[in-house]
Amino acid sequence: MTDKTLPEGLRPETLAVRTSIERSQYGENSEALYLTSGFVQPDSATSAQRFASGEGYTYARTSNPTVTAFEKRLAALEGTEAAIGAASGMGAILMMIMGLLKAGDHVILSRSMFGSTLNLFGKEFGKFGVETTFVSQTNVDEWRAAVRPNTKLLFAETPTNPLTEVCDIAALAEIAHAAGALLAVDNAFATPILQKPTLLGADVVMHSGTKYLDGQGRVMAGALCGSQQLITEKFAPIVRTAGMVLSPFNAWVVLKGMETLGVRVKAQCESTLAIARWLEAQPQVARVFYPGLPSHPQHELAMRQQSGLGGGVLSFVLKGDSIEAERAKAFHVIDSCRVLSIATNLGDTKTIISHPGTTSHGRLSEEQRQAAGITQGTIRVAVGLEHHEDIQDDLLRGLATLTQ
Ligand SMILES: *Cc1c(COP(=O)(O)O)cnc(C)c1O
């Protein structure tokens, strides 16, 4: 069956539910799941032509219609020409590194990026002769000063985990382009609902589909978005040969997740702002990190860059006078929760509470943690879709029973 062509100029809400591939001959309204690794060829000549051109479907490591549907929908949401799926967010970063860099190249990264990203660049990829300089998340001058003749890539993440530090995408794009380098942005926290990095000058947008795009904590997925040329010439050959391919089943789950991305993220932003304001008023709380609060150091930049929304993740710090006391208090607040999940993930419908100092940032030395601004009294909350007052009541169970 041939679908009617979608009209131009559709809005993001419409694109999120309507952008896909053509329906099959059965006319299914919900997107089909093509759970197949191989594709039957009509004859040898067609098969030869498909293998030579890479067009049409042959084998799922090269492409699969459900994965194509996921890629088209994500590209439509990000406003990029194309996208390419990966097995996970980290798989997408590996694809980016392999596609864009070679031994002798130099990369600039914020010190506050996702822990596995720091490890991949700092430890694993250093082995292959790619050098990385780590700079401040918020000081644009440090990024500029780190540029070298062999700098090929600037990679930023905004807002960051768990302290929600924001960086200026447009300023970093300018620095990258003046140096003849590319800017890539990890958009897992903000999602295209809050910010579309390529509209601010970024060249590549990286996603962990595991987080908000799925939005219900079910599967691992990742992607890179960018120009058709970057996707076809730099990234597709890598995924095809190196195999960090997105499974059709996971692509289908996230494809359906993206249909509700806008309503979920907006509701999560609204709840998170309410909880952040409430936390600021609690006497046991020393500080709240949330871009939607006027007390956030980059509040104005965040509001400008993120469509006036603060996102669905906040962190707060408990008052305490020693590392041990702070950790004991944080554990007490976390363990007193009866609704929130103690888990590793974010962007789920279920609110997740975590202690970065002993989980995501647990392997750092106390000194490195202090430098990153993460104390033992820091608690991260990735807000889900429960009523925000139930989330506050759950936090209050521990806060109200803290002993000094
Ligand atoms: C989770 C996450 C990643 C890694 O994605 P996976 O799907 O877990 O591999 C990268 N960046 C950010 C900001 C994340 O939150």
The ligand as an ORCA input file, in Angstrom:
! r2SCAN-3c Opt
* xyz 0 1
  C      22.735      7.127     29.840
  C      23.512      8.164     29.191
  C      24.460      7.850     28.207
  C      24.757      6.444     27.790
  O      23.653      5.820     27.193
  P      23.390      4.239     27.300
  O      22.152      4.058     26.497
  O      23.251      3.907     28.750
  O      24.578      3.571     26.689
  C      25.162      8.889     27.630
  N      24.942     10.171     27.996
  C      24.037     10.502     28.930
  C      23.841     11.929     29.284
  C      23.285      9.524     29.561
  O      22.418      9.864     30.521
*
